Amino acid sequence: MSVLAPRPQLAKDTKGNLDAIPDGWPLEQKLDGVRWMVVKDADGTLRTYGGRNGNEHTGNAPGVEKALAEALPAGTILDGELIDGDGRNGYSMEEGATPGLRRFIAFDVLDLYGGSVRHLPYTERRMILEKLAEDFPSAIGITKMTTDKDDVRDWLGDGYEGCVGKHPDAPYREGSRSSNWLKFKP
């Protein structure tokens, strides 16, 4: 049975105000890539969907897709970014743009082994994602996360875009833009 990709949850913009994100919230490094939903069906078929509109992107990054197909259990859906290099310098849709440096960086898990985990708090989904990532090859990773706003300032100094603060107790709300995810870009 084929699983359709859910629409991604979207973050509200803090309009450049890092202090708009409550202290103690998990802060994930914001990368400069293309939003990607990865769906591995129960039968093992892998599909990828890009952007907020959910257009199918299967075949656009064959090396990364092969790594995902081998690493993920059937019935898994991940939300993340397809990046070039380390995620600081933009993204090109051409596969040869940065040979060997294209990666998928996950920042949320929606389904695992065919069961939805969207109803779980962010902190529990993050623990599931971290456990899943223990066996990821180099073409797959997960976002850096901190609760220290000074780390975010360091990321900015290193050339990263900013962060997304996530309410620790919030479920994943597909297709919505809520104050449970707050995006900071200076």
Secondary structure as GFF3:
##gff-version 3
##sequence-region A 1 186
A	DSSP	beta_strand	10	13	.	.	.	ID=ss1
A	DSSP	three_ten_helix	18	20	.	.	.	ID=ss2
A	DSSP	beta_strand	27	30	.	.	.	ID=ss3
A	DSSP	beta_strand	34	40	.	.	.	ID=ss4
A	DSSP	beta_strand	46	50	.	.	.	ID=ss5
A	DSSP	beta_strand	55	56	.	.	.	ID=ss6
A	DSSP	alpha_helix	62	71	.	.	.	ID=ss7
A	DSSP	beta_strand	76	84	.	.	.	ID=ss8
A	DSSP	three_ten_helix	95	97	.	.	.	ID=ss9
A	DSSP	beta_strand	102	112	.	.	.	ID=ss10
A	DSSP	beta_strand	115	116	.	.	.	ID=ss11
A	DSSP	alpha_helix	122	133	.	.	.	ID=ss12
A	DSSP	beta_strand	140	142	.	.	.	ID=ss13
A	DSSP	beta_strand	145	146	.	.	.	ID=ss14
A	DSSP	alpha_helix	149	157	.	.	.	ID=ss15
A	DSSP	beta_strand	162	166	.	.	.	ID=ss16
A	DSSP	beta_strand	177	184	.	.	.	ID=ss17
###
